[in-house]
């Protein structure tokens, strides 16, 4: 139905940068209305980091505003969404997941690990 392929994770020192990529392809069955990047650290819940809707509306969590940027190439059922992460902090360490939303279902990628070390 919907395939999400994430890449770009890694280990960087604090202050460094990473760029995550989420390639999305979907068959018929409804258009994708929004794509979001979420993250989950061990023992914590999965939270939204940044999201972009079909109409271009973008939102960020307060903790990443000014440091992370979400962008998109393509639209609807064939698109790539990037998350540029600058000035990374140790607290940004987590598994990052891409999520694609349709009207009646959400689809998740497999996750990519981001580790920020001192």
N, C-alpha and C positions, 0 to 999 in steps of 0.2 A: 504493500500500500504506500507507505511513506518510508523512504530510506534517508538516514542522516549519517554522514561520515564526518567525524571530528578529527582534527589534527592540530598540531602546534604546541602541545604541552611540553614541559621540560622543567629543568632545575636552573634557577638563576639566582644571583645574589640580590639582596635588597637594593632597590633603586634601579634594577634592571627592567627589561621589557620583554614581552612575549606577544605573539599574535596568534590567536586561535582561529581556526577555520571550521565552518560547518557547511558541508555540501549537502543540499537537499534535493531529492527527486521524488516525485509522487505521481501515482497513476490517477485515473479519474476516480471520483468519489468525494469531491468537494475541494475547494481551494484552501490553501493555507492562508490563514488570516493574520498570523503573527508568528514571530520567531523570537525565542529568548535564550539567553545564556544564564544558567543557574550554577551554583556551586554548593558543594557539601564537604565539610571537614569532618574528620572522624568524631563520632559522638554528637554531631550537631545536625540540625535539620537542613534540608535543601532549600536554599533561598535564591530569589531572583537577583541577578547581577545587572543585567541590561536586557532590554527588549525593544523590538522594532515591529511596528504593525504595518499592514499593507498600505495604509494611508500615509506612511512615513512617520507617524508619531513614535517618538523614542522616549524611553524612561530608563533611569539608572537608580541603583540603590545609593543611598547617601554616602556609603562608605567608599564608593568608587568614583563618584562625580569628580570631574576634573582630571582623572587619571586614566579612565577607560573610555574607549570610543567604539560604538557598534556601528557597522556599516553593512551594506548589502549590495550585491550585484544580481540582477534578475528579479523575478517577482513570481508570486503564486507558487506553482508546483515545480518550478525549476529555479533555484536560487542558491547563492552562496552567501553566508553571513559570517562576517569576521568580528572578532573582538580584539581590538588593539589595547594592550595593557601596558601602561607606562608607570614608572616610579613604583614598582611593585614592593609590597610590604610583606613581612613574614606572615601577617594575619591573612594574606591573600592565598596562602597555601590551602589547597583543596582539590577535589576532583571537580572538574568543570563539565557541565552537561549542556547540550543544545536541545531545545524543545521546539517542535513545530506544532502549531495549533490549527485544528480544523474545527468546524462548528460543533461536532459531537464527539471529538476525540483529540487526544494529545499524543504526540509521538516523541520518544526520547532517543538520543544518541547513546553510544556506549560509554561516553565519558573520557576525558583526557586529564591526566594528572599535571597539576602545576605546583611546584615546590619552590618556595622562596627561602633562601638561607642567609644567614648573617655573614 
